[in-house]
Amino acid sequence: MKTEIIKTTLNKIPSKIFLKKDVKKVYFFEHTGGLKTKTIEIIAKERGGEVELKGSVSLKNTDDFNLKTLTTHFVGNNKVRIHIKAVLDDQAKLNYEGLINIEKGADFSDSFLQQDNLLLNDGVVCNSSPQLQIKANEVKASHGVTMGSFDQNQLFYLKSRALSEKMAKKLLVQGFLLF
């Protein structure tokens, strides 16, 4: 299988990504504000293809961003992985909606959606909605969402190593965003 790796910003990710037979495409993106809305459709109409979409979203101040991913498997024997990580600070707002749709006859599709959020203060708003719509029998499909703030044990450990609280938090954010 041929593998293509694409590193870019979110606004340069195509709105429609098609799976191709014997091709694995891996997209890494980052988004740090400016864009207000983005929809990405991943479409599987050929067997034997793979797509991975891995991205980080960092929002602060009064950023308000809507992100939607839609994966549709029309045929089976293909694989899609989506993993979005978001860091929200100040009064930022994120609305994320992710849907995995596996059509009838798309047996042996393999699809996964994960969306993780690091909330840096109480002023942020984060709405995450992962969904599954399965119309075939023999599939592997799952989704998940996490939301939380800094792990106090990790923060304590870094501060006990002579890091300021600001530097410790910065390192934890950087670590959270790694893939």
Contacts in CASP RR format, 6 or more apart in sequence:
PFRMAT RR
TARGET T0000
AUTHOR 0000-0000-0000
METHOD contacts of the structure
MODEL  1
MKTEIIKTTLNKIPSKIFLKKDVKKVYFFEHTGGLKTKTIEIIAKERGGE
VELKGSVSLKNTDDFNLKTLTTHFVGNNKVRIHIKAVLDDQAKLNYEGLI
NIEKGADFSDSFLQQDNLLLNDGVVCNSSPQLQIKANEVKASHGVTMGSF
DQNQLFYLKSRALSEKMAKKLLVQGFLLF
1 22 0 8 1.000
1 23 0 8 1.000
1 24 0 8 1.000
1 49 0 8 1.000
1 50 0 8 1.000
2 22 0 8 1.000
2 23 0 8 1.000
2 24 0 8 1.000
3 23 0 8 1.000
3 24 0 8 1.000
3 25 0 8 1.000
3 26 0 8 1.000
4 23 0 8 1.000
4 24 0 8 1.000
4 25 0 8 1.000
4 26 0 8 1.000
5 26 0 8 1.000
5 28 0 8 1.000
6 25 0 8 1.000
6 26 0 8 1.000
6 27 0 8 1.000
6 28 0 8 1.000
7 28 0 8 1.000
7 29 0 8 1.000
8 27 0 8 1.000
8 28 0 8 1.000
8 29 0 8 1.000
9 29 0 8 1.000
9 30 0 8 1.000
9 31 0 8 1.000
10 29 0 8 1.000
10 30 0 8 1.000
10 31 0 8 1.000
10 35 0 8 1.000
10 38 0 8 1.000
10 55 0 8 1.000
10 57 0 8 1.000
10 67 0 8 1.000
11 31 0 8 1.000
11 35 0 8 1.000
11 38 0 8 1.000
12 29 0 8 1.000
13 27 0 8 1.000
13 29 0 8 1.000
13 38 0 8 1.000
13 40 0 8 1.000
13 53 0 8 1.000
14 40 0 8 1.000
15 39 0 8 1.000
15 40 0 8 1.000
15 41 0 8 1.000
16 40 0 8 1.000
16 41 0 8 1.000
16 43 0 8 1.000
17 25 0 8 1.000
17 27 0 8 1.000
17 40 0 8 1.000
17 41 0 8 1.000
17 42 0 8 1.000
17 43 0 8 1.000
17 51 0 8 1.000
17 53 0 8 1.000
18 43 0 8 1.000
18 44 0 8 1.000
18 45 0 8 1.000
18 46 0 8 1.000
19 25 0 8 1.000
19 42 0 8 1.000
19 43 0 8 1.000
19 44 0 8 1.000
19 45 0 8 1.000
19 46 0 8 1.000
19 48 0 8 1.000
19 49 0 8 1.000
19 50 0 8 1.000
19 51 0 8 1.000
19 78 0 8 1.000
19 80 0 8 1.000
20 46 0 8 1.000
20 49 0 8 1.000
21 46 0 8 1.000
21 47 0 8 1.000
21 48 0 8 1.000
21 49 0 8 1.000
22 48 0 8 1.000
22 49 0 8 1.000
23 49 0 8 1.000
23 50 0 8 1.000
24 49 0 8 1.000
24 50 0 8 1.000
24 51 0 8 1.000
24 52 0 8 1.000
25 50 0 8 1.000
25 51 0 8 1.000
25 52 0 8 1.000
26 51 0 8 1.000
26 52 0 8 1.000
26 54 0 8 1.000
27 51 0 8 1.000
27 52 0 8 1.000
27 53 0 8 1.000
27 54 0 8 1.000
27 55 0 8 1.000
28 54 0 8 1.000
28 55 0 8 1.000
28 179 0 8 1.000
29 53 0 8 1.000
29 54 0 8 1.000
29 55 0 8 1.000
29 56 0 8 1.000
30 55 0 8 1.000
30 56 0 8 1.000
30 57 0 8 1.000
30 58 0 8 1.000
31 38 0 8 1.000
31 55 0 8 1.000
31 56 0 8 1.000
31 57 0 8 1.000
31 58 0 8 1.000
31 65 0 8 1.000
32 58 0 8 1.000
32 59 0 8 1.000
33 58 0 8 1.000
33 59 0 8 1.000
33 63 0 8 1.000
33 65 0 8 1.000
34 63 0 8 1.000
35 65 0 8 1.000
36 64 0 8 1.000
36 65 0 8 1.000
36 66 0 8 1.000
37 65 0 8 1.000
37 66 0 8 1.000
37 67 0 8 1.000
37 68 0 8 1.000
38 65 0 8 1.000
38 66 0 8 1.000
38 67 0 8 1.000
38 68 0 8 1.000
39 67 0 8 1.000
39 68 0 8 1.000
39 69 0 8 1.000
39 70 0 8 1.000
40 53 0 8 1.000
40 68 0 8 1.000
40 69 0 8 1.000
40 70 0 8 1.000
41 69 0 8 1.000
41 70 0 8 1.000
41 71 0 8 1.000
41 72 0 8 1.000
42 51 0 8 1.000
42 53 0 8 1.000
42 69 0 8 1.000
42 70 0 8 1.000
42 71 0 8 1.000
42 72 0 8 1.000
42 80 0 8 1.000
42 82 0 8 1.000
43 72 0 8 1.000
43 74 0 8 1.000
44 71 0 8 1.000
44 72 0 8 1.000
44 73 0 8 1.000
44 74 0 8 1.000
44 75 0 8 1.000
44 76 0 8 1.000
44 78 0 8 1.000
44 80 0 8 1.000
44 106 0 8 1.000
44 109 0 8 1.000
45 74 0 8 1.000
45 75 0 8 1.000
46 75 0 8 1.000
46 78 0 8 1.000
47 75 0 8 1.000
47 76 0 8 1.000
47 77 0 8 1.000
47 78 0 8 1.000
48 77 0 8 1.000
48 78 0 8 1.000
48 79 0 8 1.000
49 78 0 8 1.000
49 79 0 8 1.000
50 78 0 8 1.000
50 79 0 8 1.000
50 80 0 8 1.000
50 81 0 8 1.000
51 79 0 8 1.000
51 80 0 8 1.000
51 81 0 8 1.000
52 80 0 8 1.000
52 81 0 8 1.000
52 82 0 8 1.000
52 83 0 8 1.000
53 69 0 8 1.000
53 80 0 8 1.000
53 81 0 8 1.000
53 82 0 8 1.000
53 83 0 8 1.000
53 84 0 8 1.000
54 81 0 8 1.000
54 82 0 8 1.000
54 83 0 8 1.000
54 84 0 8 1.000
54 179 0 8 1.000
55 83 0 8 1.000
55 84 0 8 1.000
55 85 0 8 1.000
55 179 0 8 1.000
56 84 0 8 1.000
56 85 0 8 1.000
56 86 0 8 1.000
56 87 0 8 1.000
56 177 0 8 1.000
57 65 0 8 1.000
57 67 0 8 1.000
57 84 0 8 1.000
57 85 0 8 1.000
57 86 0 8 1.000
57 87 0 8 1.000
57 94 0 8 1.000
58 86 0 8 1.000
58 87 0 8 1.000
58 177 0 8 1.000
59 65 0 8 1.000
59 86 0 8 1.000
59 87 0 8 1.000
59 88 0 8 1.000
59 89 0 8 1.000
59 92 0 8 1.000
59 93 0 8 1.000
59 94 0 8 1.000
59 124 0 8 1.000
60 88 0 8 1.000
60 89 0 8 1.000
60 90 0 8 1.000
60 92 0 8 1.000
61 89 0 8 1.000
61 90 0 8 1.000
61 91 0 8 1.000
61 92 0 8 1.000
62 90 0 8 1.000
62 91 0 8 1.000
62 92 0 8 1.000
62 93 0 8 1.000
63 92 0 8 1.000
63 93 0 8 1.000
64 92 0 8 1.000
64 93 0 8 1.000
65 92 0 8 1.000
65 93 0 8 1.000
65 94 0 8 1.000
65 95 0 8 1.000
66 95 0 8 1.000
66 96 0 8 1.000
67 84 0 8 1.000
67 94 0 8 1.000
67 95 0 8 1.000
67 96 0 8 1.000
67 97 0 8 1.000
68 96 0 8 1.000
68 97 0 8 1.000
68 98 0 8 1.000
68 99 0 8 1.000
69 82 0 8 1.000
69 84 0 8 1.000
69 97 0 8 1.000
69 98 0 8 1.000
69 99 0 8 1.000
69 113 0 8 1.000
70 98 0 8 1.000
70 99 0 8 1.000
70 101 0 8 1.000
71 80 0 8 1.000
71 82 0 8 1.000
71 99 0 8 1.000
71 100 0 8 1.000
71 101 0 8 1.000
71 111 0 8 1.000
71 113 0 8 1.000
72 101 0 8 1.000
72 102 0 8 1.000
72 103 0 8 1.000
73 80 0 8 1.000
73 100 0 8 1.000
73 101 0 8 1.000
73 102 0 8 1.000
73 103 0 8 1.000
73 106 0 8 1.000
73 109 0 8 1.000
73 111 0 8 1.000
73 136 0 8 1.000
73 139 0 8 1.000
74 103 0 8 1.000
74 106 0 8 1.000
75 105 0 8 1.000
75 106 0 8 1.000
75 109 0 8 1.000
76 105 0 8 1.000
76 106 0 8 1.000
76 107 0 8 1.000
76 108 0 8 1.000
76 109 0 8 1.000
76 136 0 8 1.000
77 108 0 8 1.000
77 109 0 8 1.000
78 109 0 8 1.000
78 110 0 8 1.000
79 109 0 8 1.000
79 110 0 8 1.000
79 111 0 8 1.000
80 100 0 8 1.000
80 110 0 8 1.000
80 111 0 8 1.000
80 112 0 8 1.000
81 111 0 8 1.000
81 112 0 8 1.000
82 98 0 8 1.000
82 112 0 8 1.000
82 113 0 8 1.000
82 114 0 8 1.000
83 113 0 8 1.000
83 114 0 8 1.000
83 115 0 8 1.000
83 116 0 8 1.000
83 179 0 8 1.000
84 96 0 8 1.000
84 114 0 8 1.000
84 115 0 8 1.000
84 116 0 8 1.000
85 115 0 8 1.000
85 116 0 8 1.000
85 117 0 8 1.000
85 118 0 8 1.000
85 176 0 8 1.000
85 177 0 8 1.000
85 179 0 8 1.000
86 94 0 8 1.000
86 96 0 8 1.000
86 115 0 8 1.000
86 116 0 8 1.000
86 117 0 8 1.000
86 118 0 8 1.000
86 126 0 8 1.000
87 117 0 8 1.000
87 118 0 8 1.000
87 120 0 8 1.000
87 173 0 8 1.000
87 176 0 8 1.000
87 177 0 8 1.000
88 94 0 8 1.000
88 117 0 8 1.000
88 118 0 8 1.000
88 119 0 8 1.000
88 120 0 8 1.000
88 124 0 8 1.000
88 125 0 8 1.000
88 126 0 8 1.000
89 120 0 8 1.000
89 121 0 8 1.000
89 124 0 8 1.000
90 120 0 8 1.000
90 121 0 8 1.000
90 123 0 8 1.000
90 124 0 8 1.000
91 123 0 8 1.000
91 124 0 8 1.000
92 124 0 8 1.000
92 125 0 8 1.000
93 124 0 8 1.000
93 125 0 8 1.000
93 126 0 8 1.000
94 117 0 8 1.000
94 124 0 8 1.000
94 125 0 8 1.000
94 126 0 8 1.000
94 127 0 8 1.000
94 128 0 8 1.000
95 127 0 8 1.000
96 115 0 8 1.000
96 126 0 8 1.000
96 127 0 8 1.000
96 128 0 8 1.000
96 129 0 8 1.000
97 129 0 8 1.000
97 131 0 8 1.000
98 113 0 8 1.000
98 115 0 8 1.000
98 129 0 8 1.000
98 130 0 8 1.000
98 131 0 8 1.000
98 143 0 8 1.000
99 130 0 8 1.000
99 131 0 8 1.000
99 132 0 8 1.000
99 133 0 8 1.000
100 111 0 8 1.000
100 112 0 8 1.000
100 113 0 8 1.000
100 131 0 8 1.000
100 132 0 8 1.000
100 133 0 8 1.000
100 134 0 8 1.000
100 141 0 8 1.000
100 143 0 8 1.000
101 133 0 8 1.000
101 135 0 8 1.000
102 109 0 8 1.000
102 111 0 8 1.000
102 133 0 8 1.000
102 134 0 8 1.000
102 135 0 8 1.000
102 136 0 8 1.000
102 139 0 8 1.000
102 141 0 8 1.000
103 135 0 8 1.000
103 136 0 8 1.000
104 135 0 8 1.000
104 136 0 8 1.000
105 135 0 8 1.000
105 136 0 8 1.000
106 135 0 8 1.000
106 136 0 8 1.000
106 139 0 8 1.000
107 136 0 8 1.000
107 137 0 8 1.000
107 138 0 8 1.000
107 139 0 8 1.000
108 138 0 8 1.000
108 139 0 8 1.000
109 136 0 8 1.000
109 139 0 8 1.000
109 140 0 8 1.000
109 141 0 8 1.000
110 139 0 8 1.000
110 140 0 8 1.000
110 141 0 8 1.000
111 139 0 8 1.000
111 140 0 8 1.000
111 141 0 8 1.000
111 142 0 8 1.000
112 141 0 8 1.000
112 142 0 8 1.000
112 143 0 8 1.000
113 130 0 8 1.000
113 142 0 8 1.000
113 143 0 8 1.000
113 144 0 8 1.000
114 143 0 8 1.000
114 144 0 8 1.000
114 145 0 8 1.000
115 128 0 8 1.000
115 130 0 8 1.000
115 144 0 8 1.000
115 145 0 8 1.000
115 146 0 8 1.000
116 145 0 8 1.000
116 146 0 8 1.000
116 147 0 8 1.000
116 176 0 8 1.000
117 126 0 8 1.000
117 128 0 8 1.000
117 145 0 8 1.000
117 146 0 8 1.000
117 147 0 8 1.000
117 148 0 8 1.000
118 148 0 8 1.000
118 149 0 8 1.000
118 150 0 8 1.000
118 173 0 8 1.000
118 176 0 8 1.000
119 126 0 8 1.000
119 147 0 8 1.000
119 148 0 8 1.000
119 149 0 8 1.000
120 149 0 8 1.000
120 150 0 8 1.000
120 169 0 8 1.000
120 173 0 8 1.000
126 147 0 8 1.000
128 145 0 8 1.000
128 147 0 8 1.000
130 143 0 8 1.000
130 144 0 8 1.000
130 145 0 8 1.000
131 143 0 8 1.000
132 141 0 8 1.000
132 142 0 8 1.000
132 143 0 8 1.000
134 141 0 8 1.000
150 169 0 8 1.000
150 172 0 8 1.000
151 172 0 8 1.000
154 172 0 8 1.000
155 165 0 8 1.000
155 168 0 8 1.000
155 169 0 8 1.000
155 172 0 8 1.000
158 167 0 8 1.000
158 168 0 8 1.000
158 171 0 8 1.000
158 172 0 8 1.000
159 165 0 8 1.000
159 168 0 8 1.000
163 171 0 8 1.000
END
